[in-house]
Amino acid sequence: MDHGIESGGRAESTDEPSGTVPWGSRTVQIVLTSTALAPLGVPLISPALPVFRDVFGITDAQASLLVSTYFLVGIVLSPFIGVLADRVGRKRVLVGGLLAFGVLGGAMALAPTFEALLALRVAQGTAAAAIFITTVTIVGDAFDGVQRNAVLGANVAVLSATAALFPVLGGFLAGIAWNAPFLAYLAAIPIAAFAQAALDEPQRVDDRDGVSYLVDAARAVLTPALAALFAVAFLTEFLLFGVIFTAMPFVLAATLAPVLIGVVILVSETASMLVALSSGRLARHLSNEWVIATGFACYAIGFAAAWAATGLVGTMGAVVAIGVGVGLLMPVVDAAVSDRVTTEYLAGAMSLRNSTTFLGRTAGPIAFAGLAISTGIGYEPLLLASSLVAVVATGVAVIAGPVRLARVTARQPST
């Protein structure tokens, strides 16, 4: 039986072993195929930014707006999308988001001006936020305990794998025609049809008015524990995008060719993918709080190793440690949020997590580049400073979180 969402409950029973991913579940298939579209947003078109610049006769800064506006919209609108998903249902918002993502993306191929292209991009960022929020919310609804960690880990693994592959695809398509990359977005339309046909959603009965719902949702979501998890999500992405996607490429440019810099980033994404796939097994033995502490410890080691590295081998070792940290941190934050929020308000909680994630991705590159240039210290000292920040985050996670050596659910026999 498929692992659909029960009305008023967390998850259906499953015959899958605890800590494994039920690959045959239609819910899992829909979530993972939808998540696979996410890197079409930025990694796909990043290699084509110079092409867009030349075609439309714009500056580098204007071309970069195709990236920044995509995230900025998600920061602002994610909470509203989350409320909508809680009120009208996850399936409607996901299917609508997928359709809009595909149609708007495909329409970019016909954009007559850069202004039209940018307007479509802003609207597409809203659709992407809907996909991000509803996919992780559906997992939180449909699965419990260590199996939830396993599915969320698979979700992050798919995200890492496609993020590593899509830049190559984007560069190849841009070599054919400037608008060819946008045609890839049309893949979202058949996935929307699949979700509409295969995804179940319970009837939601809620006779409260909008104001009452928002007040109750705020009480459920705005708690110290969730605020701490949102801070973890922000710091995870802030340091990742600041170090891996901003500082290190500039540091490595002095000694490595661009293709080798790409290989370094690919190694980090691969490490993240492999560790994320192990999230379910890790959750059988370690609490979410302990995994968060371990993830930040890997960050600390990796950033310090990147600062001290003098060759390609040392750099590779550093980015592997960083990738391990990403693979530990990203799935467990969503699992921990799901543990603390009822299904009724879960999309609202995930929307705030999405806002903090997008904020970290936007602020990290700006902060690292700004500090390196404005202070004149360059990027190397920022790698060491990032390691110190991660050390502090590790200590806070150990001291503030109830560190348990094993989950109670892991001691129970699987059914």
C-alpha positions as CSV (number, residue, x, y, z in Angstrom):
1,M,0.0,0.0,0.0
2,D,1.2,3.5,-0.8
3,H,2.3,5.8,2.0
4,G,-0.3,8.5,1.5
5,I,-1.3,11.1,4.1
6,E,-4.0,10.2,6.5
7,S,-6.4,12.8,7.7
8,G,-5.5,14.1,11.1
9,G,-2.6,11.7,11.4
10,R,1.0,11.5,10.7
11,A,1.7,8.5,8.6
12,E,0.4,5.2,7.4
13,S,2.1,2.0,8.6
14,T,4.8,0.7,6.3
15,D,6.2,-2.7,5.6
16,E,9.6,-1.2,4.7
17,P,12.4,-1.8,7.2
18,S,13.0,1.1,9.6
19,G,15.5,3.6,8.2
20,T,15.1,2.6,4.5
21,V,13.5,4.5,1.6
22,P,10.3,3.0,0.2
23,W,11.2,3.5,-3.4
24,G,7.9,1.9,-4.6
25,S,5.8,4.5,-2.8
26,R,4.1,6.9,-5.3
27,T,4.5,9.6,-2.6
28,V,8.2,9.2,-2.6
29,Q,8.3,9.0,-6.4
30,I,6.4,12.3,-6.8
31,V,8.5,14.1,-4.1
32,L,11.8,13.0,-5.6
33,T,10.9,13.8,-9.2
34,S,9.6,17.2,-8.2
35,T,12.8,17.8,-6.2
36,A,14.9,16.8,-9.2
37,L,13.5,19.9,-10.9
38,A,14.8,22.3,-8.3
39,P,18.3,22.7,-9.7
40,L,16.8,23.7,-13.0
41,G,16.3,27.1,-11.3
42,V,19.9,28.3,-10.9
43,P,22.6,25.6,-11.7
44,L,21.0,25.1,-15.2
45,I,21.2,28.7,-16.3
46,S,24.3,29.8,-14.4
47,P,26.7,28.7,-17.2
48,A,24.5,30.6,-19.7
49,L,24.6,34.0,-18.0
50,P,27.3,35.3,-20.3
51,V,25.2,34.2,-23.3
52,F,22.1,36.1,-22.0
53,R,24.3,39.1,-21.4
54,D,25.5,39.1,-25.0
55,V,22.1,38.4,-26.6
56,F,20.2,41.1,-24.7
57,G,23.1,43.6,-24.6
58,I,23.1,43.9,-20.8
59,T,25.8,44.2,-18.1
60,D,27.1,41.3,-15.9
61,A,25.2,42.8,-12.9
62,Q,21.9,42.8,-14.9
63,A,22.4,39.2,-16.0
64,S,23.0,38.1,-12.4
65,L,19.5,39.4,-11.5
66,L,18.2,36.2,-13.1
67,V,19.7,34.4,-10.1
68,S,19.2,36.8,-7.2
69,T,15.5,37.7,-8.0
70,Y,14.7,33.9,-8.1
71,F,15.7,33.5,-4.5
72,L,14.5,36.9,-3.2
73,V,10.9,36.2,-4.2
74,G,11.0,32.9,-2.3
75,I,12.2,34.7,0.9
76,V,9.2,37.0,0.9
77,L,6.4,34.8,-0.4
78,S,7.3,31.4,1.2
79,P,5.2,32.0,4.4
80,F,2.1,32.9,2.3
81,I,2.6,29.8,0.2
82,G,2.9,27.7,3.4
83,V,-0.3,29.1,4.8
84,L,-2.0,28.3,1.5
85,A,-0.8,24.7,1.5
86,D,-2.1,24.3,5.1
87,R,-5.4,25.7,4.2
88,V,-6.2,24.3,0.7
89,G,-4.0,21.2,0.7
90,R,-0.5,20.2,-0.3
91,K,-1.5,18.5,-3.6
92,R,-3.2,21.6,-5.0
93,V,-0.2,23.8,-4.2
94,L,2.3,21.3,-5.5
95,V,0.5,20.6,-8.8
96,G,-0.1,24.3,-9.3
97,G,3.5,25.1,-8.6
98,L,4.8,22.4,-11.0
99,L,2.5,23.7,-13.8
100,A,3.5,27.3,-13.2
101,F,7.2,26.4,-13.0
102,G,7.0,24.5,-16.4
103,V,4.8,27.0,-18.2
104,L,6.7,30.1,-17.1
105,G,10.1,28.5,-17.7
106,G,9.1,27.4,-21.2
107,A,7.7,30.9,-21.9
108,M,11.2,32.3,-21.2
109,A,12.4,30.8,-24.4
110,L,10.1,33.2,-26.2
111,A,10.9,36.3,-24.2
112,P,11.3,39.3,-26.6
113,T,13.2,41.5,-24.1
114,F,15.3,41.1,-21.0
115,E,12.7,42.9,-18.9
116,A,10.1,40.3,-20.0
117,L,12.6,37.5,-19.2
118,L,13.2,38.9,-15.8
119,A,9.5,39.3,-15.0
120,L,8.9,35.6,-16.0
121,R,11.8,34.7,-13.8
122,V,10.4,36.4,-10.8
123,A,7.1,34.7,-11.2
124,Q,8.9,31.3,-11.6
125,G,10.7,31.9,-8.3
126,T,7.3,31.9,-6.6
127,A,6.4,28.6,-8.3
128,A,9.7,27.1,-7.2
129,A,9.1,28.1,-3.6
130,A,5.8,26.2,-3.8
131,I,7.6,23.1,-4.9
132,F,10.3,23.3,-2.3
133,I,7.8,23.8,0.5
134,T,5.2,21.2,-0.4
135,T,7.6,18.4,-1.2
136,V,9.3,18.4,2.3
137,T,5.9,19.0,3.9
138,I,4.4,15.9,2.1
139,V,7.3,13.8,3.5
140,G,6.7,15.2,7.0
141,D,3.0,14.3,6.6
142,A,3.4,10.8,5.2
143,F,6.3,9.4,7.2
144,D,7.4,9.1,10.8
145,G,10.6,8.6,12.8
146,V,13.7,7.3,11.1
147,Q,11.9,6.5,7.9
148,R,11.2,10.2,7.5
149,N,14.9,10.9,7.9
150,A,15.6,8.4,5.2
151,V,13.2,9.9,2.7
152,L,14.4,13.4,3.5
153,G,17.9,12.2,3.0
154,A,17.0,10.8,-0.4
155,N,15.4,14.1,-1.2
156,V,18.7,16.0,-0.4
157,A,20.7,13.3,-2.3
158,V,18.5,13.9,-5.5
159,L,19.0,17.6,-5.0
160,S,22.8,17.3,-4.8
161,A,23.0,14.9,-7.7
162,T,21.0,17.1,-10.1
163,A,22.7,20.2,-8.9
164,A,26.0,18.7,-9.9
165,L,24.7,17.5,-13.3
166,F,22.5,20.4,-14.5
167,P,25.3,23.0,-15.0
168,V,26.8,20.6,-17.6
169,L,23.4,20.3,-19.3
170,G,22.8,24.0,-19.1
171,G,26.1,24.8,-20.7
172,F,25.5,22.2,-23.5
173,L,22.0,23.6,-24.3
174,A,23.3,27.2,-24.3
175,G,25.8,26.2,-26.9
176,I,23.0,25.2,-29.2
177,A,20.9,28.3,-28.7
178,W,20.5,31.1,-26.1
179,N,17.0,30.0,-25.2
180,A,17.4,26.2,-25.3
181,P,18.1,25.9,-21.6
182,F,14.6,27.2,-20.8
183,L,13.0,24.3,-22.7
184,A,14.2,22.0,-20.0
185,Y,11.6,23.6,-17.7
186,L,8.8,22.0,-19.7
187,A,9.6,18.7,-17.9
188,A,7.7,20.0,-14.9
189,I,4.4,19.7,-16.8
190,P,4.2,15.9,-17.1
191,I,5.4,15.6,-13.5
192,A,2.5,17.9,-12.5
193,A,0.2,15.5,-14.3
194,F,1.7,12.5,-12.5
195,A,1.2,14.3,-9.1
196,Q,-2.4,15.1,-10.0
197,A,-3.2,11.5,-10.9
198,A,-1.2,9.6,-8.3
199,L,-1.0,11.8,-5.1
200,D,-3.7,11.3,-2.5
201,E,-4.7,14.0,-0.1
202,P,-7.2,13.8,2.7
203,Q,-10.2,16.0,3.1
204,R,-9.4,18.9,5.4
205,V,-12.2,20.2,7.6
206,D,-11.4,23.6,9.1
207,D,-14.2,26.0,9.8
208,R,-12.0,28.7,11.4
209,D,-11.7,32.0,9.7
210,G,-8.4,33.2,8.3
211,V,-7.4,35.3,11.3
212,S,-8.1,32.5,13.8
213,Y,-6.0,30.1,11.7
214,L,-3.1,32.5,11.5
215,V,-3.1,33.2,15.3
216,D,-3.1,29.4,16.0
217,A,-0.4,28.8,13.4
218,A,1.8,31.5,14.8
219,R,1.5,29.9,18.3
220,A,2.4,26.5,16.9
221,V,5.3,27.7,14.7
222,L,6.9,30.6,16.5
223,T,8.6,28.7,19.3
224,P,12.2,28.8,20.6
225,A,12.9,25.2,19.4
226,L,11.7,26.0,15.8
227,A,13.5,29.3,15.8
228,A,16.7,27.4,16.6
229,L,16.2,25.0,13.8
230,F,15.5,27.9,11.4
231,A,18.8,29.4,12.5
232,V,20.5,26.1,11.7
233,A,19.0,26.1,8.2
234,F,20.2,29.7,7.7
235,L,23.7,29.1,8.9
236,T,24.0,25.8,6.9
237,E,23.2,27.6,3.6
238,F,25.0,30.9,4.5
239,L,28.3,29.1,5.1
240,L,27.8,26.7,2.2
241,F,27.1,29.3,-0.4
242,G,29.6,31.7,1.1
243,V,32.5,29.2,1.2
244,I,31.9,26.6,-1.5
245,F,30.2,28.7,-4.2
246,T,31.9,32.1,-3.6
247,A,35.2,32.1,-1.6
248,M,36.8,28.8,-2.7
249,P,36.4,29.4,-6.5
250,F,38.2,32.7,-6.2
251,V,40.9,31.2,-3.9
252,L,41.4,28.2,-6.3
253,A,41.4,30.3,-9.4
254,A,45.1,31.3,-8.7
255,T,46.3,27.7,-9.1
256,L,43.5,25.6,-10.8
257,A,41.8,25.8,-14.2
258,P,38.0,26.4,-14.2
259,V,37.3,22.7,-15.1
260,L,39.2,21.6,-12.0
261,I,37.3,24.1,-9.8
262,G,34.2,22.5,-11.1
263,V,35.5,19.1,-10.2
264,V,36.2,20.3,-6.7
265,I,32.6,21.4,-6.3
266,L,31.4,18.1,-7.8
267,V,33.3,16.2,-5.2
268,S,31.6,18.2,-2.4
269,E,28.2,17.6,-3.9
270,T,28.9,13.9,-4.3
271,A,29.9,13.6,-0.6
272,S,26.8,15.4,0.4
273,M,24.6,13.0,-1.7
274,L,26.2,9.8,-0.3
275,V,25.8,11.0,3.3
276,A,22.3,12.2,2.8
277,L,21.3,8.8,1.5
278,S,22.5,7.4,4.9
279,S,20.2,9.7,6.9
280,G,17.8,6.9,7.8
281,R,20.4,4.6,9.1
282,L,22.0,7.4,11.1
283,A,18.7,8.3,12.6
284,R,18.4,4.8,14.1
285,H,21.3,5.5,16.4
286,L,21.6,9.3,16.8
287,S,19.2,12.0,17.7
288,N,18.5,14.9,15.3
289,E,20.3,17.2,17.8
290,W,23.4,15.1,17.8
291,V,23.4,14.9,14.0
292,I,23.2,18.7,13.8
293,A,26.2,19.0,16.1
294,T,28.2,16.5,14.0
295,G,27.3,18.3,10.8
296,F,28.6,21.6,12.1
297,A,31.8,19.8,13.4
298,C,32.4,18.6,9.8
299,Y,31.9,22.1,8.6
300,A,34.5,23.3,11.1
301,I,37.0,20.7,10.1
302,G,36.4,21.2,6.4
303,F,36.7,25.0,6.4
304,A,39.9,24.9,8.5
305,A,41.3,22.3,6.1
306,A,40.4,24.4,3.1
307,W,42.2,27.4,4.7
308,A,45.3,25.3,5.4
309,A,45.3,23.3,2.1
310,T,48.3,23.9,-0.1
311,G,47.5,21.5,-3.0
312,L,44.6,19.8,-4.8
313,V,44.7,16.7,-2.6
314,G,44.2,18.8,0.6
315,T,41.5,20.8,-1.0
316,M,39.6,17.7,-2.1
317,G,39.8,16.4,1.5
318,A,38.5,19.7,2.8
319,V,35.5,19.8,0.5
320,V,34.6,16.2,1.2
321,A,34.4,17.1,4.9
322,I,32.2,20.1,4.0
323,G,30.0,17.9,1.8
324,V,29.6,15.4,4.6
325,G,28.4,18.3,6.8
326,V,25.8,19.4,4.2
327,G,24.6,15.8,3.9
328,L,24.1,15.6,7.7
329,L,22.5,19.0,8.2
330,M,20.1,19.5,5.5
331,P,17.8,16.4,5.9
332,V,17.9,16.5,9.7
333,V,16.6,20.1,9.9
334,D,13.4,19.2,8.0
335,A,13.0,16.0,10.1
336,A,13.4,17.9,13.3
337,V,10.9,20.6,12.2
338,S,8.4,17.8,11.3
339,D,8.9,16.2,14.7
340,R,7.8,19.5,16.5
341,V,4.8,20.6,14.4
342,T,1.4,19.0,13.8
343,T,0.3,18.2,10.3
344,E,-2.2,21.1,10.5
345,Y,0.6,23.7,10.5
346,L,3.5,21.8,9.0
347,A,3.5,23.6,5.6
348,G,3.6,27.0,7.5
349,A,6.6,25.8,9.4
350,M,8.4,24.5,6.3
351,S,7.7,27.8,4.5
352,L,9.6,29.7,7.2
353,R,12.4,27.1,6.9
354,N,12.4,27.8,3.2
355,S,12.6,31.5,3.7
356,T,15.6,31.2,6.0
357,T,17.2,28.8,3.6
358,F,16.8,31.2,0.6
359,L,18.0,34.0,2.8
360,G,21.2,32.1,3.6
361,R,21.8,31.4,0.0
362,T,21.3,35.0,-0.9
363,A,23.2,36.5,2.0
364,G,26.2,34.2,2.0
365,P,27.8,35.2,-1.4
366,I,27.0,38.9,-0.8
367,A,28.6,38.8,2.7
368,F,31.7,36.9,1.7
369,A,32.4,38.9,-1.4
370,G,31.6,42.1,0.3
371,L,33.9,41.4,3.3
372,A,36.8,40.2,1.1
373,I,36.7,43.2,-1.2
374,S,35.7,46.0,1.2
375,T,38.3,45.0,3.9
376,G,41.0,44.0,1.4
377,I,41.8,40.8,3.4
378,G,40.8,38.5,0.6
379,Y,39.0,35.2,0.9
380,E,41.5,33.0,2.8
381,P,40.9,34.5,6.2
382,L,37.2,34.1,5.7
383,L,37.7,30.3,5.5
384,L,39.3,30.3,8.9
385,A,36.6,32.6,10.3
386,S,34.0,30.3,8.9
387,S,35.6,27.4,10.7
388,L,35.5,29.3,14.0
389,V,31.8,30.1,13.5
390,A,31.1,26.4,12.9
391,V,33.0,25.5,16.1
392,V,30.7,27.8,18.0
393,A,27.7,26.4,16.3
394,T,28.8,22.8,17.2
395,G,29.2,23.8,20.9
396,V,25.8,25.5,21.0
397,A,24.2,22.4,19.4
398,V,25.8,20.1,22.0
399,I,24.9,22.3,25.0
400,A,21.5,23.6,24.0
401,G,20.0,20.4,22.3
402,P,19.0,17.4,24.3
403,V,21.7,15.1,23.0
404,R,20.4,11.5,23.0
405,L,22.6,8.6,21.9
406,A,19.7,6.7,20.4
407,R,16.1,7.3,19.4
408,V,13.4,5.6,21.4
409,T,11.8,4.5,18.2
410,A,15.0,2.8,17.1
411,R,14.8,0.4,20.0
412,Q,11.3,-0.6,19.0
413,P,10.9,-3.6,16.7
414,S,10.1,-2.7,13.2
415,T,6.7,-3.8,11.8
